[in-house]
Amino acid sequence: MIELSAAMKSENPEEYYSNLHIHVDGSCNGMQHYAAFGRDENGGRQVNLADSERPGDVYTAILKLVIKEIENESNPEHLEIAESLKDNVSRKVIKQTVMTSVYGVTFIGARAQIQR
């Protein structure tokens, strides 16, 4: 309230310099850091760090890769599992695991996330 009051009392409230922190939500923040550190332009677009015609959606991009892997599975030992996954993998299913992968989620933890 003090900042707002000071801004309104200033000669030009629109140009008042505030010291308040502003919360900004990112797009998969951990991956944003990796894309920035690695100067990864494609990854940067997927997590909205770089200009693009449309907003990036890293979860959908990874979902498409997962679906492609499922559809292209050729190992006879994995075909039954791949077949059971078709039409059962969604953005919602993979989002938490993708998000936590950059923070060190374990295989067991990732499996539990997906099973939920």
Summary of the structure (lengths in Angstrom):
residues: 116
radius of gyration: 21.3
end to end distance: 42.8
largest distance: 74.6
contacts: 240
relative contact order: 0.10
helix: 58%
strand: 0%
